[in-house]
Structure formats: C-alpha cells, structure tokens
Amino acid sequence: MRWFGFGFNAFGQICVSDKPIKEGGSDVDKKVKVIPPTELSIRVDRKGSCAKTSQIRASWSRRASLHLDGARCVCLAGFHADVPNESCGISKEESRGCKDAYISESYLILSFPDRIESWDLQKKEKTPSWVMEVTSHEEGSEASLNLPLVSGGYIAQNPPFYRTLSPHLKAKSLALGAEHAILLSSSGAVYTWGLGSHGQLGHGGLGTEEEPRAVEALWGMPMRSVATGGWHSVCISDGGDLYVWGWNESGQLGLPSRGLRKALQQQSSQQAEAVCLDDSTSSLEEPQQGEEEVFISIQAFPALLDVTPSCEVRTVSCGSRHTAAVTTSGDLYTWGWGEYGQLGHRTLISSDEPKCVEFFSGQQMRVVDVVCGAWNTFAAVFKEEVACP
C-alpha cells in the first residue's frame, strides 16, 4: 500500500522541498502548496531505513505515520519535528510498540496494549505528560477500540484528556471536530454533542448540546462510519449512502454554496476582463430568467448526498472545510475548499460538487483509504494489475 498527499505543506507535513531555505531574504523556498498528488517518502530511523505506512493521522501542521508492521512505531512530519530537514518524517523511539495514535496541534496521543500516553509536542521532554493504564479489551468486547475512543470513554485533544461516556452508548467509533463530536454506537445510531452554531450537530437547530444526543433524522437507518470536519459532519449508512450536515460556506457538504459560487463568478469575470473576453465565455453560466437557484449555507438536518450513482461510498474523511470519499470502485471524490490544492484536481479551485480525482484512475491506482488534515488530504492506494492480452 502506498500513500499520497496533496494540499497545505507549509511545515513539510507532506514533503520537504529539495531547495534549502534562504535566510535573511524575502523569498523562502518552501513548497507551501502540493498541488499534484505526491507519494510520501518516510524514514523510520536516521540511517534511512523505511517501513510501510499502515495509517496516517493528520492535524493542521503535522502528520503522524503509523507503521504497524515490523517497526511498530510512529513517525512525525511537519511543525516541530525533532529532526529538522530529514526527508519526510522522524522516528520517535518512545512510540515503539504502539498500536494507534491521535495527533493534534499540541499533543501526540499513543495507544499501547496496556496504557495511553500523551506527549506534549511543544516541549522537549523525554517522558509523557500524561499516562493512563487501560485493559486490552473491555469485558464482552469483541475488538479493541481505535482512538480517540478508549475503554469507558474517549481522549480529548487538550487537557483534561480523558472524558467518560455513558455505558449505554456502547460506542463503536468517534470523531472530534473543532468544537463538536460525533459518535457511532454498535447499533448504528449516531449521537452528537458540543457546539452547534453551524448546524453541525444535525438536530435541526443551532444550539449547543452538553451531552450526547441521538440524531433523530437518522434513527432507524443503521450507519457504519462517521467523520467530522471543522464545522460539518458526515456518515455512511450500511447501504453505502452518504449523509451530510453542518456548515456549507465552502461547499464542503457538496451542496450549492452561494458564497462559493459568487467567488468563482467574480474570479471568472476578472479572468475574462484580463484577456478581453466577452462575458458569455464565463465558465459559470448565469441562471436563466425565471430560474431560481437554491443555495445552502447551513444544513441543520442530515441530507443525502449522491456522490456517484454508479457505486457506494466505502469510507469518508473531512478536513476543516473540505470532504473526501472513497467509493467501492476504488475512486476518490473530493469537494469543498480547495485553495491549497487539497482537492487533488491539480487546481486551486474550490467546488461544491463531488468530483473524481483523475490522477489515481489515470495511473491505474485503486484508492482504498483517505485521511484529511485540516487543509490537506492523504490517500492510500494499490496499483491495479493490468491483465496481459
């Protein structure tokens, strides 16, 4: 399995520029935007030894690469990496033997079979700032939980790290947004809580919920996965349908966005004026007289999004203001804010419609997983075998 990244790269969380950084000048040779999908190159030690990446975790300025085969460690790339200017990552000896990781702007959470550790990324301490002992499996549990879930609760992004959950929820997975949380229970029910100012809780209003509350609009429709962005939420049903709700100012829900359309029309008009073209050549057509476009800034109830009619959605991930979904056919679709190239379409254009990332299908690559950072995207792929005639 190979991993590719694209989008925001100001801290080298995708790749490090081959050119040295100029000091004392106005120009800095930093590759801030990685527009075409670029394969990640990861070292697990200073000798240059490499390992296969099993999973990616990402925050705004950092990337954590989990190597669960052989080395069983976490390599960091991006802001405050311990070894500056090393290819695309570093090895943390303290992470040896871990089985999962969760990264934020301030902390790296590591899950071991017998404990949870939190490391302060802003300090050069040789011991974790917080440790909690855990049992490998809950009584009656069939499998261990993935972060941020832990036995009896979940791990928060900032102190106090541990938060309890009611046992009746029987949590299966959990996703944390900027100011809200979305939980999937073992029965397929979806619960949300936290700030709801952008409709991200899916309860039909903009109020705050201090305790987990079931999303009634999805009741009776079992879901199998959940994800959350900065201020929007998504989930996939057992049948492979994608439901979205929350903020849509940048088109991150895949629904018509007035702000995005106006920005694109203004950009198109400016380009047309620059080359002295007629207004009729604009790439965005004005609505016909009598037609009325419906725009959605906030979607406070879950809405069904038809990503592609030909196949189901396999997995989904959310950035701060963009969304990426992998279909059962192995295609990657992205939509939302694209100013840093995080949509993978080799442009900096945002979109309020799901579009296939042609790079991977053109290279005969099958996408099997996707992970979004705040302003970038990481995709796991397999090379498809082409049968000889």
Residue, then its C-alpha position, 0 to 999 in steps of 0.5 A: m500500500r502506498w500513500f499520497g498527499f496533496g494540499f497545505n505543506a507549509f511545515g513539510q507535513i507532506c514533503v520537504s522541498d529539495k531547495p534549502i531555505k534562504e535566510g535573511g531574504s524575502d523569498v523562502d523556498k518552501k513548497v507551501k502548496v502540493i498541488p499534484p498528488t505526491e507519494l510520501s517518502i518516510r524514514v523510520d530511523r536516521k540511517g534511512s531505513c523505511a517501513k510501510t505506512s499502515q495509517i496516517r493521522a493528520s492535524w493542521s501542521r503535522r502528520a503522524s505515520l503509523h507503521l504497524d508492521g515490523a517497526r511498530c512505531v510512529c513517525l512525525a512530519g511537519f511543525h516541530a519535528d525533532v529532526p529538522n530537514e530529514s526527508c519526510g518524517i522522524s522516528k520517535e523511539e518512545s512510540r515503539g510498540c504502539k498500536d494507534a495514535y491521535i495527533s493534534e496541534s499540541y499533543l501526540i496521543l499513543s495507544f499501547p496494549d496496556r496504557i495511553e500516553s500523551w506527549d506534549l509536542q511543544k516541549k522537549e521532554k523525554t517522558p509523557s505528560w500524561v499516562m493512563e493504564v487501560t485493559s486490552h479489551e473491555e469485558g464482552s468486547e469483541a475488538s479493541l477500540n481505535l482512538p480517540l475512543v478508549s475503554g469507558g470513554y474517549i481522549a480529548q485533544n487538550p487537557p483534561f484528556y480523558r472524558t467518560l461516556s455513558p455505558h449505554l452508548k456502547a460506542k463503536s467509533l468517534a470523531l472530534g471536530a473543532e468544537h463538536a463530536i460525533l459518535l457511532s454506537s454498535s447499533g448504528a445510531v449516531y449521537t452528537w454533542g458540543l457546539g452547534s452554531h453551524g448546524q453541525l450537530g444535525h438536530g435541526g437547530l443551532g444550539t449547543e448540546e452538553e451531552p450526547r444526543a441521538v440524531e433523530a433524522l437518522w434513527g432507524m437507518p443503521m450507519r457504519s462510519v462517521a467523520t467530522g470536519g471543522w464545522h460539518s459532519v458526515c456518515i455512511s449508512d450500511g447501504g453505502d449512502l452518504y449523509v451530510w450536515g453542518w456548515n456549507e460556506s465552502g461547499q464542503l457538504g457538496l451542496p450549492s454554496r452561494g458564497l462559493r459560487k459568487a467567488l468563482q463568478q467574480q474570479s471568472s469575470q476578472q479572468a475574462e476582463a484580463v484577456c478581453l473576453d466577452d462575458s458569455t465565455s464565463s465558465l459559470e453560466e448565469p441562471q436563466q430568467g425565471e430560474e431560481e437557484v437554491f443555495i445552502s449555507i447551513q444544513a441543520f438536518p442530515a441530507l443525502l448526498d449522491v456522490t456517484p450513482s454508479c457505486e457506494v461510498r466505502t469510507v469518508s474523511c473531512g478536513s476543516r472545510h473540505t470532504a473526501a470519499v472513497t467509493t467501492s470502485g476504488d475512486l476518490y471524490t473530493w469537494g469543498w475548499g480547495e485553495y491549497g490544492q487539497l482537492g487533488h484536481r491539480t487546481l486551486i479551485s474550490s467546488d461544491e460538487p463531488k468530483c473524481v480525482e483523475f490522477f489515481s484512475g489515470q495511473q491505474m491506482r485503486v484508492v482504498d483509504v483517505v485521511c484529511g488534515a485540516w487543509n490537506t488530504f492523504a490517500a492510500v492506494f494499490k496499483e491495479e494489475v493490468a491483465c496481459p492480452 
